[in-house]
Amino acid sequence: MKKIFIIIPLFLSGFLFSQKKPQKKPVKKTNVAAKFNYHDEFKKISDEIMTNGTAYDNLGQLTKGVGPRFSATPGYAKAVEWAEKKFKDIGIEMIWRQEAKAPVWIRGKESLQIKTGNGDWRNIRMLSFGNSEGTGGKDLTGEIVLINSTSELNALSVGQLKDKIVFVNVPMDPKIINTSDAYLIAAKSKLISASVIAKTGAKALIIRSLTTANDDVPHAKMIYYEPDDKVKIPALSIGVRSADELEKLLKKQKVTAKINMTAESKGDTTNPNIIAEIQGRKDSKVIVLGAQLDSWDFGEGAIDDGTGVVQCIEVLRTLKALGFENNHTIRVVLYANSENGGQGREMYAAYVKKKDERHVFALGTDAGGYSPRGFSLDMSPQRRRQIFEWKNYFLPYGIYDFDQTEAIQDISPLKKLDIPLAELVVDTQRYFDYHHSTEDTFDKVNKRELLLGAVAMTQLIFMIDKNW
């Protein structure tokens, strides 16, 4: 049965929360350009956050109090109420909800067993791909075939994989130092596309988890079926150790798998983006910060992306605490449905285009709350040069990397509107140990690293507001 979530406007302590943007209050305009000692201003920001920052405590509340907040679940609805209250608590008056389409997908029960010859069935830890088709709660049994390269796949004749279960054991490339790059390369491989594998006649896909960890924890992945798929096969991931052991077995003997997944899709509903802002005193141009509010259904979503959520809230809290008089409107968008659809980010971009809102800058944070290293600048060379000129102000805070040029997080659809984009760059060496897994928990986050990220973000927002 299709589930419909009806979001009712809430009136809490005089603050309006609704699906429509509240009317802005008149703000006294100021045309006098203040002069700043940027080193002093950066220190004020850093001292405030490192001394009084609430991001870490907020993250504990979000991960332990709210818990998993998957799209179209009561957990996400609870996260929405939590976020609205946090913005209200720091004195933000302009807060509203923006509804976005979200798929209703239920993981249900899932299991994977393997056996060799006449041996006994053995359980293997697994996770279904997000939005994957299930097996209808029935056992799907078949011989496993190992394929580890596109050349191996292309060399197979028609029918060789019919009714087989394809297993792909391709690790993230350890030679690539930037683990985000390694992940993206692996994730884009057609070997782990259920649609590609289904066209061979195979009836299921098993992959090695995309992770840098050396353990047996499975990591989830989002599935994308093509519109012309005649058959939608189930897909799942297993941990690194199970994957390596399975490959060794397959090189010696025939291995059979038995998959049982009750996963199912039940149409669409809506989930809201949460938007909060401090109005600009000079004009209505917008500087936006973004992070995803949702998480996977099985974990706390601490590094992905609870850290980004609380850092964005911390930026607004700090600006309010320091009495910052911003020229432009500074807005935070907490995006819905990032993990299994991306509809929240598309909805916000469509809203900006429809309203013809002038956005001067967008900053994303979705890399785990680790030690900040810089900003990836996806913008014109002229804008990049302007930020390069501020590098010396950032260096005392460990921020030195301004050389990366892609923004691929939830702010990315804004690029089509010619809005300059940036992402917080952090040390990601541990990020993919926990990404999309049950190990993505509050205890993996270091308070000082988390706050330092919020410091760098607030400093950059300050500079953009004063100079663009």
Buried (B, 14 or more C-beta within 10 A) or exposed (E): EEEEBEBEEEEEEEBBBBEEBBEEEEBEEEEEEEEEEBEEBBBBBBEBBBEEBBBBEBBBBBBEEBBBBBBBBEBBBBBBBBBBBBBBEBEBBBBBBBBBBBBBBBBEEBBBBBBBEEEEEEEBBBBBBBBBBBBEEEEBBBEBBBBBEEEEBEEBEEEEBEEBBBBBBBBBEEEBEEBBBBBBEBEEBEBBBBBBBBBBBBBBBBBBBBBBBEBBBBBBBBBEBEEEBEEBBBBBBBBBBBBBBBBEBBEEEEBBBBBBBBBBBEEBBBBBBBBBBBBBBBEEBBBBBBBBBBBBBBBBBBBBBBBBBBBBBBBBBBBEBBEBBBBBBBBBBBBBBBBBBBBBBBBBBBBBEEEEBBBBBBBBBBBBBBBBBBBBBBBEEEBBEBBEEBEEBBEEBBBEBBEBEBBBBBBBBBBEBEBBBBBBBBBBEBBBBBBBBBBBBBEBBBBEBBBBBBBBBBBBBBBBBBEB
